[in-house]
Structure formats: structure tokens, C-alpha cells
Amino acid sequence: MKTWTKDEIRDLYNQPLMELMFQAAQVHRESFDPLEVQVSTLVSIKTGGCSEDCGYCPQAARYNTGVNAHDLMSLEEVVQKGKDAKASGSSRVCMGASWRNVKEDDDFDQVLEMVSSLNKMDLEVCCTLGMLTENQAKRLADAGLYAYNHNIDTSEEYYKEVISTRGFGDRLETIDNASKAGLTVCSGGILGMGEADEDRIGMLYTLNLMNPRPASVPINALVAVEGTPLEEQHEVSIWEMVRMIATTRIVMPHSYVRLSAGRTQMNDEGQALCFMSGANSIFAGEKLLTTPNPEFNNDMKLFKELGIKPMPAYKKGPKPEIKESYKQRSVDAEKPKWSRPDHKIERNEAAKAKAMAERKGFEPRKVSSVEKI
Ligand code: SF4
């Protein structure tokens, strides 16, 4: 498979849009049925109260965003969400928890039970739980996990302008740990955080160097939430999204390219352009963790209009077998040392100070569990 240089990706990205879209549509047809789109449901199994300072995220406890925080969902609730997702045509369920990293504790044991229950329902199961060690990834794989999501967000250079509480290298290490455990990797990023075109190109360059490449690449448009450091960012234009999706499709022809957050900011015609340019996966459901998402019926109406059908589960790989070893904690196996660069990002500091002032003036927002590191 071709590994692209940064110059080559830049040349692709900077082509006239009509040419880029045409090439992407051709490449799309070589690896996928262009009339099939994967539909995934994202379930926030633990929301808010996060110790990290990701500038785009309303779940960071240090910003005052009004997110309705909740502790880890029960197994029964998650099973019901899985049934609902399946009934409405999703082939994949992605469970997200607002953790800095996975810990060998009762909560993780509960997540493993969720994974195995959803696997038994013939759903592709994905998790996004923060940084994790190889042993933790192995336990997830043994529980029947199919994919692990860990976005690199942007280029290595711009990453430092968005997050100070963890390092880009830790992202890559977690992705590597997931791959080594036999999980497929889902990794992409966010447009509209103030990054330059060169950062978008840099992000694709890093993803294309991964071995194996991410099986799915989510391309998000920032949803600027009040109270976050990026609250004043302008909406990403549909043309920027199409350009990024088409370039991603050509650079990573065998990966699912997922149209993720920000779909409510697009009209049907804009989404259709994204599908024509190689996007072949969406998140369904009324919310994406904490931000709004188009209604399921609207998606199905658009699919019908375009002649698209939802993709069945396990199209690109076998269903993982569940191994009882997932129940054994690996507490002594590794002592992860995740970094905490803690450099100062002006807009993150300002959003934190604003939140503190607001909380002093008003009844503090109730956060049910604040991560302790
Ligand atoms: S680690 Fe995840 S949940 Fe926590 S602030 Fe960052 S993006 Fe949000």
C-alpha cells in the first residue's frame, strides 16, 4: 500500500475541488461499494467530569458548559441502547467514557461486560475510553471488542495549542497498544479548531504512517460549545469538509471515512457531496456524546434519496470471539506513565478562569464524578 509523503498529500489537498472529488469518487469505488454507508451509534456511557483540558470538549470539568454529567451507565441500560441501535439499522455501537485513561478497576470490569454483551448481539463494538495499555487493550479484545477509537485530533504541532494535559506521543502509543492487541483502530480529527491547512495535511500524514493504518478515520467539524476555549471559532465550511474527506479517501483508500460531529451544521446537499467524495460512515442518534446530531429519520430519508443502504456488520473482518481471560485484571502487568506536559494554553486558561468566576457567582454546576489522576 502506498505511503504518502507530506508533499504528495499537500499536492492532492490543494487540487481544484472538482478534480479532487472526482479522484476520490474513483478511489472509493475500488475498495468499497459506494452505495453502502456504515451506520454507527455513539453511546456516552460516562459523561462529563473529565480531568483533561481538550479545548474543544464540553466534558472537561474545568470548563463551565452545562453538560449533564453522569457516572458509568448500568449494563442493562447499555444493552437496551444496543437493542435500540440495532433496531434502527446501526451495525456498530461505539461506547465513549470521559476518562483520561483506563484503570484496572470495577468500572473497567463493567465496560468489559458491556463489550461482551453487545458482541453477543452481533454488533460491531467500539470503545473510546482514553489512553490504554497493551494489556488493557488485550482484555478489551478478549471481551469481544472490534475497534478502539483514539483520535489524534490534528497535527502534532497544533496539538500543543489545543491540549496541555496529555502528549501527542501518548496518543500514538495508545493506538499502537490497540493494534498490538489485534483491535482495529479508529482515529481521525477535528476541523475548525483554528488550525491551518498544513495541520490538516500533517494529521493525514501521521495517520498514513501508521502500521496498520486506521480502519476508520472520523472527520469531525468542530461544534463550538459555549464555555469551551474554542467557543468563538467559526463554523467550518462545507467546502473545507469535502476537501478534507476527499483527500482522506485518496490517502487511505481502504479505511472507512466517517462523517462525524458537525453534521447538523450541514444541509442534505452538503452531506451528499461528502458521500460522493468518499465518506462512507456516519454516526446516527440524536446526540454525539454531548453535541446534537441529525435525527435518524432524516438520515434514512437522505439515504433513500441518494440510493444508499446501511452496511451490514463485519463487512471487513470477522466477529471477534469472546475469551474468558478478559475477566482477569492485569494490574501488575504494566505501570503506565502517561505524560502531562502542562504547558499553558492561553485560551484554555481563560475558559477555566471564566468557569471559576461563574461558579463563584452562581450555584456550582453539579458534576457527579471528577477524575482523580
Ligand atoms: S479526554 Fe475526552 S472527555 Fe476528556 S476533555 Fe478530552 S475529549 Fe473530552
Residues whose N, C-alpha, C, O or C-beta is under 5 A from the ligand:
A	BS01	SF4	C50 E52 D53 C54 C57 Q59 A60 S98 W99
